[in-house]
Amino acid sequence: QVQVVESGGGLVQPGGSLRLSCAASGFTFSTYSVNWYRQAPGKERQFVAGITNTGTSTNYADSVKGRFTISLDNGKNTVYLQMNSLRSEDTAVYYCKAFLGLYVYWGQGTQVTVSS
């Protein structure tokens, strides 16, 4: 079964850190690029970070640059999103998308809540 599954979300205080994971099954990230998105209540889904299948190229939304890091572990077939210095405005459901041409796979999302 081809799917991606996110995990690692939770409740964290402002200034804290979380690491999200995006695990693939039925295919390998070595051939797919991966993006993280997030969607806050009442808002549109927005791009957060992306990484190419080789892991050599990354890009970030301006709002998370310097705080978030995306990485790829081909051995574990997993993409990570390390989130540091979290703010209340980072609260959202975070989604992972793997894509290769017309092939696109979305995960179910993981909730991140930043609150004191």
N, C-alpha and C positions, 0 to 999 in steps of 0.2 A: 504494500500500500504506500503510495506516494504522499508524503505529508511533511509539514514543518510544525514543530511544537515549541512554543515559547515557555519559559519558566524564569523564576527568579524575582518576580515582582513582590511587592509588599508595602508595608507602612514604614516610613523612615522620617526622621526629624530633619528640618532644614539644615543644610550643611553636611548631611550624611551621604553615604554611598550605597549603591546597589550594583550588582552585576546581573544583567539579563542574559539568558542563553536562548539560542535558536538552534534546535537540533533537527536534522533532516533524516528522513527514512525513505527508502525506495529510490534515492538518487544521491549524488555526491555534490557537495559545494565546490569541488574542484572544477566543475564545469558551469556553475551558476554564479551570477552575481547576487548579492544580498543587500537589501535595504531595510532599515528600521524606520517605522513611522509611529506616530502617536496621535491619539484622538481624545481630546478633552470633552466633557459634557457640553453639548450645544455648539461645538465647533467642528470644523472640517478636519479630516485626517491630514496631517502634515508630515513631510519628510524630516527625518532626524539625522540619519547617517547612512552611508553606503560603502560597500567594499566590493572590489572585483574578485573574480574567481581565483585569481592568483594570490590575492591578499596584498598585492603590492601598491594598490591605489585606493585611497579612501577619500571621502568628502563628507562635510558636515553642514548642517544648518547653522547660520550665524548665531542663533540663540544658544547653541550647545558647544560651540567651538571652545577648546581649552578646558572643557569640563567633562565631556564624554569621549570615549575611545572605542572604536569598533575594531574587532580583530577576528581572525579566522584560524581555527585549528583543524586542519584537514585530517589529522589522525583521529580526531573525535567527531569529525563531520559536524562541527558546531561553530556557529558564529556568536560572538559575545558582544555585549554593549556594556562597557564599564562606565558607570555614571557617578561622578563625584560632585561635590559642592551643590547638592540638589537644592532646588528652590520650590516654593509652593506652586509656581507656574509650570513646573515639570509634571505635575499631577495629570495623569492620563492613562488610557489603555495603550500599551505599546504592542505593536504588531511587527512581525517579521515577514518579509516578502522575498522569495527566491525567484529569479527570472532568467530565462535564456530564450531569446527570440519570442515566440508566441507562447512558450511554456511559462506559466506564472503560478506560483503556489504561495498562498497566504496561510499564516497560522491563525489561531483562535484569539490570540492576544493575552497579555498579562497586565494586571492592574498595578500601577505604581501610584502611591499616595504619599505626598510629602506634606507633613503636618506636625505641629508640636502638640 
